[in-house]
Amino acid sequence: MIKVIHNNSCPNSKAILEYLDENDIKFQIIDIAKNPLSLFELRTLFKKLNKKPSKVLRKSAELYKKYFSEEESVSEEKALEVIALNPEVIQCPILIKGKIAMPGNPLENVKFFIEN
């Protein structure tokens, strides 16, 4: 079963859930706004993604601008802490299948991820 890190205010996230539902693909929703991930869960997620936390921050989000300046480089630990406290700053959706995870955008990547 695929797990989907989901933010209900994200149109891309909603589109992926719709795609999964329409194609009868079983999935479990992890709504990060209602159930934020702990620091441990976030560290595990980023290992599965093989990405640094700073690489999945929504830089256009007001929260990003609140915590980070454009001039400074983003500390990975600070990025984790900001995500834990403000999960809406993360790019969604993120799909998890077993020991691997991937960003759920674009849709073509999602199709490949599901089929393989």
C-alpha positions in Angstrom: 0.0 0.0 0.0 1.2 3.5 -0.8 1.2 6.2 1.9 0.6 9.7 0.8 1.9 12.7 2.9 -0.9 15.1 2.1 -1.7 18.7 2.6 -5.4 19.4 2.0 -4.7 23.0 0.9 -2.3 21.8 -1.9 -3.9 21.4 -5.3 -1.1 18.9 -6.4 -1.8 16.8 -3.4 -5.5 16.7 -4.1 -4.9 15.8 -7.7 -2.6 12.8 -6.8 -5.3 11.5 -4.4 -7.9 11.8 -7.1 -5.6 9.9 -9.5 -5.0 7.1 -7.0 -8.7 6.8 -6.3 -9.7 6.8 -9.9 -7.2 4.1 -10.7 -8.2 1.9 -7.7 -4.8 2.1 -6.2 -4.9 1.5 -2.4 -3.4 4.3 -0.4 -3.3 5.7 3.1 -3.5 9.4 3.7 -1.2 11.0 6.2 -2.6 14.5 6.6 0.4 16.5 7.9 -1.8 19.5 8.8 -3.9 17.4 11.2 -1.1 14.9 12.2 2.3 16.6 11.9 5.3 14.2 11.7 7.7 14.1 14.6 11.4 14.9 14.1 12.1 11.1 14.1 9.4 10.5 11.5 10.7 13.4 9.4 14.3 12.1 9.5 13.1 8.7 8.4 11.0 10.2 5.6 14.0 12.2 4.3 16.2 9.1 4.3 13.6 7.3 2.2 13.3 10.4 -0.1 17.1 10.6 -0.3 16.7 14.4 -0.1 17.8 17.0 2.4 14.9 18.7 4.2 15.8 22.1 2.8 15.2 20.7 -0.7 11.5 20.1 -0.1 10.6 23.5 1.5 8.0 25.6 -0.3 10.2 28.7 -0.7 7.1 30.7 -1.8 5.4 30.1 1.5 5.1 33.0 3.9 6.4 30.6 6.7 9.6 30.0 4.7 10.2 33.8 4.6 9.5 34.0 8.3 12.1 31.5 9.3 14.8 31.9 6.5 16.3 34.7 4.7 17.3 34.6 1.0 20.9 35.4 1.9 21.6 32.6 4.3 21.9 29.0 3.6 19.4 26.8 5.2 20.6 24.5 8.0 19.1 21.0 7.6 18.4 20.8 11.3 16.6 24.1 11.3 14.6 23.0 8.2 13.6 19.8 10.1 12.5 21.8 13.1 10.5 24.3 11.0 8.8 21.4 9.1 7.9 19.7 12.4 6.3 22.9 13.8 4.8 24.1 10.5 4.1 21.1 8.2 2.4 23.3 5.6 5.9 24.6 4.6 6.7 21.2 3.0 6.1 20.4 -0.7 3.3 17.9 -1.0 2.4 15.3 -1.8 5.1 12.8 -1.0 4.5 9.1 -1.7 6.0 6.3 0.3 6.1 2.7 -0.8 8.1 0.4 1.5 11.6 1.8 2.0 11.4 4.4 -0.7 9.6 7.7 -1.1 9.3 10.3 -3.8 7.8 13.7 -4.4 4.3 13.3 -5.9 4.8 15.8 -8.6 4.7 15.6 -11.6 2.1 13.0 -12.2 4.2 11.1 -14.7 6.7 10.3 -11.9 3.9 9.1 -9.7 2.7 6.7 -12.4 6.2 5.3 -12.8 6.6 5.0 -9.0 3.4 3.1 -8.7 4.1 0.7 -11.6 7.6 -0.2 -10.4 
